[in-house]
Amino acid sequence: MSKTVTLTDNTTGKSIELPIQEGSHGPNCLDVRTLYKELGYFTYDPGFMSTASCRSDVTFIDGDEGTLLYRGYPIEQLAEESTYLEVCYLLLNGDLPAADDLHDFSRIIKEHSMLHEAVRRFFDGFRHDAHPMAIMVGVVGALSAFYHDNVDVHNPEHRRIAAHRLISKMPTIAAWSYKYANGQPFMYPDNNLSYTANFLAMMFGVPSEPYQPNPVFVRALDLILILHADHEQNASTSTVRLSGSSEANPFAAISAGIASLWGPLHGGANEKVIRMLEEIVHSDKSVEDFVARAKDKNDSFRLMGFGHRVYKNYDPRAKIIRKMCHDLLAEMGDMGADNQPLFDVAMELERIAMEDDYFIERKLYPNVDFYSGIILRAMGIPLNMFTVIFALARTVGWISHWNEMMQDPESRIGRPRQLYTGYRSRDYTSIEER
Ligand code: CMC
């Protein structure tokens, strides 16, 4: 017998049975689709605190336990054993690839890495000091002009090609956003390199001399990409789903996701964390003073990289990144020395916050952004590229969710309702009478 919850309207005495939808893991859902028809109410849930917007097989988070699974695989195992391209295959297709599948997938992704030469000219339209995330929003959106008439969003093969193009072209767009701001020549993709090494080569290479990506950095960056590849229905993924639900062009929908990711409460936090740590390192105030400011409701200062809507425990990605940060700085020795003070302050902040009632009561722990910036900074990646790298990594998650939505027979155009609080009705008055 299917489980239900009985809901009684105390104003009318009318009762209805709402079915419980059971997932494979995590809280079940109360199916409220008939609520308006039966009782005439909408649900009110700003920020979607208690609302599941879709079914999904892609990623699972247990926020209380601090676990994260991609297609059922624990993030710790993927971080230890896998590569970013293998994780892309897993997220897109649902299972880990056989050796031949991974070989073919890598080849296909490499084949699409170049941009149309006309896309290159888009970069010239930006101011020299444009934020690379602004450039990403514009250039990825512009790809819809190149792949529009030949993308039928109902055709699985077209969706597959769009996914490959996006995963493949994102490193080129990201690296060129950086090159443009630096006034350096754009470097074309080198398909002899791995996905991650190629990105570093396009960022840091110059035509006048050979560039050999540092294998330690390649592995560190690959790990960062794995950890950021998906995170279920976060703001940017939900943005991609909502914009894609109107059957919009996928490149335009992904561009909307990039815009959402840029915000400081989402992917933009990694940039803000480093600014905060630098401020603390150079300040004559103590770490305790900054923690006190974060707790003061009259001060807008928050501990960036702390807290999460879903995790009420340590973010498992932050644990992996903290260890990686430790290992990387140790391996770099003197080369990474100027990042050590930031890492020391970050660990001190974490120690103080974790013993403080304010953070304990609210279950505020370090999130993925808290330590990731130190690694990127140690690799020589400038601050304004941090969120770009997040966007590059998350593209596979966005496109996997978009694809899942397009295949879901229950999916419909996203159209939330509202609790209207404006005027009921009033008559227009001429400008002389106002
Ligand atoms: N520093 C100080 N207080 C905080 C912080 C923080 N970083 N985060 C939350 N709080 C407090 C908040 O003031 C509130 O207190 P009270 O109950 O007294 O009003 C309580 O904790 C709950 O916070 P909230 O803002 O209602 O929680 P939320 O789920 O709406 O927001 C969040 C989650 C991630 C936006 C928030 O924790 C935050 O602003 N963190 C800093 C920004 C950040 O690190 N963002 C990256 C998130 S992870 C990666 C990603 O999503 O891209």
Boltz pocket constraint, residues with backbone or C-beta under 6 A from the ligand:
constraints:
  - pocket:
      binder: B
      contacts: [[A, 234], [A, 261], [A, 264], [A, 265], [A, 266], [A, 267], [A, 268], [A, 269], [A, 294], [A, 295], [A, 301], [A, 302], [A, 303], [A, 304], [A, 305], [A, 306], [A, 307], [A, 308], [A, 309], [A, 310], [A, 362], [A, 364], [A, 367], [A, 368], [A, 369]]
      max_distance: 6.0
